[in-house]
């Protein structure tokens, strides 16, 4: 009992110094949430200590609150959101896994969700709404003011993973005949403007974009100057239906902080900002990495059944290719029975080829994703990878050949495995670049499909080259 009282007193003392609660108070050196902070939060939830939770949890930055939500148990998470009520920052849900986000939203009343979404930027609100079923979406949207409801619905109507889904519909747009003074007064007096912005858009009466003005130009110009005289044309318009990854590449190429999003008629419908683009880049990189491993969109918060389902399809494909490789081995079973050393050395050839193929494949898939590899430089890159494969094959072939020859006291074994290594490393290099290129050419995602086929090629080629050479040399 004394321990409980001491913990409660500790939390009360910490509540009085919430201003001092910084990164070091929340995170350990390895970047994880501090165990003592988690203990205090857990105890506050169990004790329904609203004072502590409001002062030491509700005031966290949305990213910190997101990390906390992912670190605590499911029952604690639901209780925390319930206890905080309207003090819970819904923006934190944009920082957590989809499974956690859906679990939290499903246990919140739609009235509370609607009230919270009304206070959020439209891009964050859409990010939360898009995971809900249509019935809940309609009910939540019906509780919002008409203007906000129309904005969010318009964003939701765009396809998933497009700029239209990512854009923020709050922006500042002025006519070209306004003066700098009128524009500044408008920004000072209008309460419905976005909280943060770096550009002002210039539009005609039909909302077609004429140009943009950076805030620094506004601040440097005299009040009497016409907007049309200081605006600049923009060459980086983003169609609302452009894939979000392509939009991110434009930001990277032209060092953009924000960019106008336009519909099919060239009308301004939103703005894409760098903070959203950073999230896109991170998501796409993570997605490519996960798909290279054949695990799709799996997240750490997924259930055992869900994780298993996401991995099964490509494991089945891999099983088929494994049987194909096994059939090659079976074709040379007579040779293996007479020369036991072949069975010992076979995994070396296949394993080295598989690793080499994975290296080339990873570089190729990433180059395709970033558009650094295309039809214009594909030939040069293929020749480069073939050269790398031959050189590495010779280097490791000689090394493994010497070791194998000394191991089994047979120079023939060493020569055969060295030759097979050169052949398989060349095949691995070519497979690692050609398979992703072919998959991309025919519209398949090379990040998802490449690994299993590259592995199959290196296994089959390695076994066939090694056992075929051995059979030709020893059995004829």
N, C-alpha and C positions, 0 to 999 in steps of 0.2 A: 504493500500500500504506500509506503514511504517513497519507493522508486517511482510509482505513478505520479505522486504529488510533485516529486522533484522534476520529472519530465514536463509536467504541466507548467511548473514555475519557470523552467528553462524556456518553454515556448512563449510564455508571457513576456519574459525578458527580451526574447528575440523579437517579439511583435513590436516592442517599443523602439527598435532600431532597424526597421524595415528599410530605411534609406541607405543603410550600410550593406544591404544584401546585394552583393555583386557576384561576378562570375565565380570567384574562388569560394564563395559561400554555397554555391549550388553544384559546381562541377569539381570532380577530382582531377588529378593531373593527367589521367588517361582519357579525359573527355566524357566520362560517364557521370551520372548523377551521384553526388556524395551519399554514402550510406547513412550518415547521421541526419542529413536533410530528409532523406526518404523516411527514416524512422520517425522524425518529428511530424512530417506530413501524415504518415499513417496513423500515428497516435491522435493527431488532431481530427482526422476523419472519424476514427472510432469514438472519440469523445464529443463529436459534433461541435468542435471548437471553431465557431464561425469567425471570431476575432482573429485568430491565428491564420486561418485560411484566406481571409480577405486581405490581410496585410502581407502575408508571405507567399501566397500562391496566386491570388487574383491579380496582383500587380506585376506578375512576371511578364516578360516579353513573350509574344505569341510562340516564338521558336523554343523558348525555355519551357513554357507550359506544355508544348507539344512533346518535348523530351520527357517531361515528368509523367505525362499521360501514358507514354509508351513504357515507362519504367515501373509503374505501379500495377497491382493486380486488377483483374477485371472488375471484381466487386468494389474495390476501392475507387476505381476510375468512375464507375457509375455513381457511387455515393458522393464523390467529390463534385461532379457536375451538378448533381441534385442539390447539394448543400449550397453551392455558390449561386445557383439560380441565375438571375440576370447579371450577376457579377462575373459569370463565366465568359471568357473571351472566345467567341466562336471562331475567330481567325486562327486560333491554335489548331483547329481541325484541318487546316491546310498543310500542317507540318507533320501529320501522323499518317501511318499506313491506312489504306482504304478500309481494311477490316475493322480497325479501331474506330475510324471515323463513322462508319455505318453503325457500329454497335452503340456509339454515343448518341448519334442522331435518332436512332430507333427508340431510345429510351427518353427522349425529350419530347415534350408536347409541341405540336406544330405552332401554337401561338408564340411560344418562347423562341422557336427557330425563326419565325417570321420577324419578330421584334429585333432579334440579333442581326439577321441578314439586312434589315433596313438600315443598320448603322455601319455596315461593312462596304468596302469597295466592291463594285460590281463583279470584277474578275474573281475575287475571293468568294463572293456569294454564289456565282455560277459553279465554281469548283466544288462547292459543297452540294448544291442542288443536283448536279448532273449524275450523281451516284444514286439518287433516290428514285423510287418508282414514279410513274407518271401521275398516279392518284395523289401521292403525297406532294409532288411538285405543284400540282394544280391547287391543292388546298392551301399550301404555304403561300403561293403567289397571290391567291385571292385575298389574303390578309394584308397585302402590301399596297401602298398608294399606287394609283394608276400609272404614273410616269415610271416609277421604279419597276413595276410589274412588266410593262412593255419592254423596258431595256433588258431585263433579265430574260424574258421570253425570247427576244430577238437573238440574244447570245446563245441560248440553249438550242435554237433552231439550226445553228451552224453545226456541221459534222464534228464529231469528236476529234481531238488532236489537231485542230485547225487554229489559225490566228483569231478567228471570230470567237472561239471558245475562251481564248486566253486574254482577249482584249479587255480593257477597262472602258466602260461607256461614259464615264465622267471625264470631260475635257473642256477646255476653254476655246471657243471659236468666235471670231469677230469678223465684221465685214471690212473690206479693204478701204472704204472711205472714212472710217473712224480715224481719229487722231490718237497719238500716244497718250495724251491726257485722258481722253474718253476711256481708253482701254484700261488705264491704271485705276481710274475711278470705278469702273465696272468691277474690276477684280477686288477692290477694297469693300464694295458695298453689297455684292451678291453673296448670299449665305450658302448657295447650293453649288459652289465651285468645288472641284476636287481639293483634297487636303494638301497633296504634293503634286507639283508639275514643273516641267522645265521648258516647255514649249507652248506657244499660242498658235492656233491654227487660223488661217484666213480662208473664209468661204464666201461663195456667192449665195444669192437667195435660195437656190435649190440645194444647198449644202454640198456642192461640189468643191473640192479642195483647190484653192488657188496658190497657196504657199504656206510657209511657216515662219515664225519669228522666235528666236531664242530669247530667254528672259534678259540676258546681258545686253542685248541690243535695245530692248525696251528701256532698260535703266539708263542707258547712255544717250538716248535720243531726247530731244526737246519735246515738250508737251504738244506743241502745235504741229509736229511732223505727222504726215499721213502714214497710216499703216502700210499702204501699198508701196510706198517709196522705200521702206526698209525691210519688207518681207523678202524671203528668198524662195525660189521654186524648190520643191523637193523631188528628188529622183529616186526615192526609196519608199514609195508607197507599197503597202502590203495588202494584197487582196484578202478579204475576210476568210475565203475558203482555201488559202494557202496552208500547206502543212506547217505545223508549228516548228518542225526541225529546219525547214527551209527558211522560215522567218528568222530563226536564231542564227543561221549562217549569214544572213544579211547584216544582222547586228554585229557579228564578229568581223565581217569583211570591211564594213564601213565605220566601225567604232561608234555605233549609235547609242544614245541614251534612251530615246523613245522614237516611235515611228507611227505615222498615221495609218489606220486600217480603213479601207474603203470597200464598198459593196461593188456589185457588177456594173453599176452605172457611174462609178467614180465618186459616189457620195460618201462623205466622212461619217463613219459609224462608230469609231472608237480609236483608242490609242494603245499600242503595245509598249510596255516599259521594260527597262533593263532588268528589274527585279524578277519579272515574270520569265524573261528570257533565260536568266541564270537557272531558274527552276527547270525550264525546258531542257537546257543543256545537261543538267545533272540527271534528269529523268531519262533522257535518251541514252546517255552514256551508261547508266545503270541497266537500262533495258537491253542494250546491246551486249553488255557483259553477261547478264543473266541468260539471254538467248543463246549465246555462244556455249553455255553449259547445258542447254536444252531444258531449262526450267521455266521458260515463259515469263509470266508476270507475277511469279510467286513472291510473297512478302513474308517477313519473319513472323508477323502476327497471324498468318494463315493457320488453319487447323491441320491436323495430321492428314485427314482425308483429302482436303483441298490440295495440300502439298503433294501428296501421293498422286492424285489425278493429273496434276500439271507435269509430272515427270514421266509418267507411264508411256505416253505416245512415242517419244523419241528413244526411250529404252527398248521398246518393241522393235523399232527400226534398227537400232543397234544390235539387237538379238539376231535379226535376219542377216545383217552383214557379218556378224560373228560366225554364223553357220556357213556363210559363203567362204570365209577365211578357213574355217575348219575343213571344208570340202577340199580345199587346195592341199592342206596337210595330209588328208586321207589319200589323196592321189599319189603321194610319195611315201606311203606307209612302208613299202618294202625296203626303200633306201634307209629310212629311219631305223628299222629293225636291225639292219646290218651295221649302221654307223650311229651309235648312241650319242656321240658328240653333237650331232645335228640337233637332236631334241634339246640338248642343253643350251645351244647357242641361238636357236630360233627366236626366242623372246627378245634377244638383244637387237637383232636386225629390225623386227617389227616395232619395238619400243622406240628405238632411235628415230626411225622413219616417222612414227606417229608424233613424236615431240617436234621434229623439224617441220612437219606439215602444219601442226598447230601454231607454230611461230609465224610461218608465212601467212596462214589463214587469218590470224589475229590482225596482222598488219594490213592485209588486204581488206578485211571487213571494215576496219576503222577508216581506211582511206576512201572506201566507197561511201561510208556514212558522212564523211566530211567533204565529199566531192573532190578530193585530191587525186583520185584515180578515175580516169574516163577513157573514152575511145582514143583520144589523141595521144596519151602517154602510156596506154596499156601495153603496147608492144615493147617499149623500152623497159618497163617494169618487169614484164615476163622474162625478158632476156637477163635482167639483173638477178632475179630470183633463181633462174636456172643456173647462172654462174655461181651464185652463193651455194646452191645445192651441190654442185659438182665439187667445189672447193672443200666444203664441209664433209662431203662424202669421202674424198681422198684423204683428208686429215684423219677423220675418225676410222676410216677403213684401214689405213696403215696401222693406226694405234691398236684397234681391235684385232687386226690380223696378226700382229706380232704377239699380243697377249694370248690369243687362241692357239697359235702355232706352238708357243712355249708350253701352254697348259696341257695340250693333248699330244705334244711331241710329234706334230705332223704339219709340215710346211704347206701341204695341200689344203688342209682345213683352213689355215690362216689365209691363204690366197683366195679361197672360195668365199669366205665371209667378208673379206676386204672388197672383193668385186661386187658382191651382193649389196654391201653397204653403199657403195657409190651409186649403183642403180637405184636403190630405194630412196636415197636422199635426193636424187634428181627427181624421181617420181613424186616424192613428198612436196618438193618445192613447186613443181608444176601443178599438182593437185591443189595445193594450198592457195594458189592464185587463180587458176582456171575455174575451179568449181564455184567459188563465190562470184566470179565474173559471169559465168553462165547462168547461175541462179538469178542474179540481178538482172541479166538481160531478158530473162523470161518472166520477170515480175515477182519472183519468189524472194523472200527475205533471206539474204545470205547469212545473217547473224543466227537465224533459227536453224537453217538446214545444212550449213556447211560442215560442221564438226563431224557428224556421223559419217558423211560420205568421204571426207578426207581420211578419216581413220580407216574406213573400209579399203580405200585405195592403197594406203601404206601397208596395211596388214597383208592384203592379197599379193601386192607386188613384192613385198619383202619375203614372204614365205615362198612364192613361186620362184623368185630369183635365186634365193639361197638353196632351196631344195632341188630346183631344176639344174643349177650348176653342179651341185653335188652328185646328182644322178648321172648327169652327162659325163662327169669326170671319173667317178668311181665305178659306175655300173656299165659303161660301154667299152 
